[in-house]
């Protein structure tokens, strides 16, 4: 095998939404059940596993802080983990007003659903879940997101590419790759540059102008 030459790995060119496209998406799906999950993912650039892993201990309403500390992944069924993808993935964000309103609404819904379902309610500490308390399947979120885009005639992107959209907006708002690395929870800046370096169009436009 030492004499074999492996073909170069092709870099996947991800799609992403502009700020205007994201706003159009938010406006279109505002009354859809998936809206809170889409909004939080886009605001904070979360991985799908981090979004579904949000528990109430992740949210400090008094300190206005959101901490990523749990994940929910999919093998053959949802798998809960009390750890993040890597040490850098364990990170905190300021709890912006829009996010705080979403979480408070989820808390109120949980309280109401607990009464409605009674003993059939499945108790757990997760923020985003079915009305009866069961966890969402990660694949269900991705499939429903694709259906919503088709329903409202919006350009196709994968659910994960809401994360890329967040990174693109940060870069083109003047934040550095180091800033984006910390926001996204990457282990090192090389990974950030490999994934998002081509999205830094604002910096390149400034370079070209100079």
C-alpha positions, -999 to +999 in steps of 0.1 A: +000+000+000+030+024+004+033+027-033-004+036-039-014+071-047-048+080-033-070+103-054-073+138-039-103+143-017-128+167-033-139+195-009-176+197-005-189+231-015-217+238+010-246+261+002-258+288+025-284+316+029-277+353+028-292+375+055-321+384+032-328+347+024-327+338+061-352+365+069-375+353+041-372+318+056-381+330+091-411+350+078-424+320+058-422+294+085-431+316+116-463+296+123-447+262+117-437+239+146-401+238+134-396+276+134-381+278+169-355+251+161-346+267+128-342+302+144-320+290+172-298+270+148-293+300+125-287+324+154-260+304+171-248+282+142-254+250+162-249+215+150-281+195+148-269+173+177-263+204+198-297+219+190-315+187+201-292+183+231-303+216+246-315+210+282-329+235+307-296+234+325-281+248+293-301+281+297-294+306+324-323+331+322-308+353+350-274+356+335-287+356+299-264+328+289-268+297+267-242+269+272-237+240+248-230+210+271-251+180+258-258+164+224-284+140+209-272+120+179-287+092+157-275+057+151-306+035+149-324+056+175-318+089+192-287+086+215-283+111+244-248+122+254-237+143+283-207+156+263-201+177+232-183+167+200-150+180+214-137+202+242-141+233+220-177+225+213-185+231+250-191+268+247-214+296+259-233+324+241-251+355+252-288+348+254-302+373+229-338+386+232-351+366+203-337+333+217-348+341+252-384+346+240-383+312+221-370+294+252-396+310+275-423+300+251-410+264+250-410+264+288-446+275+289-456+249+263-439+222+283-458+231+315-491+231+295-483+198+278-474+181+311-510+189+323-526+178+290-508+144+288-508+136+325-492+102+332-485+097+295-461+126+295-425+115+292-405+136+317-370+148+306-350+180+307-348+186+269-360+219+255-371+209+220-393+177+219-427+164+209-458+176+229-458+144+249-422+148+259-406+123+234-373+134+218-373+144+181-354+121+158-325+140+143-334+127+108-370+139+113-357+175+117-337+174+085-366+158+065-392+183+078-368+212+070-365+200+034-403+198+032-407+233+045-383+247+019-403+230-009-436+241+006-426+278+006-406+277-027-373+285-010-338+275-023-327+241-011-301+239+016-295+211+041-304+217+078-267+217+086-262+245+062-280+269+085-248+266+105-228+276+074-252+305+069-244+317+104-207+315+097-210+334+064-229+362+081-203+365+109-174+366+084-191+391+061-199+413+092-162+417+097-155+391+124-123+371+121-118+334+115-107+332+151-140+347+162-159+323+140-139+293+153-149+301+188-185+307+179-188+275+159-169+254+185-142+241+161-111+224+177-087+245+157-087+274+133-074+253+104-107+235+104-126+269+103-104+281+074-109+249+055-147+250+058-155+287+057-124+305+042-141+307+008-171+324+024-151+355+035-162+375+005-163+409+023-126+406+033-117+396-003-137+426-017-117+449+006-085+433-006-094+437-042-104+473-037-071+481-020 
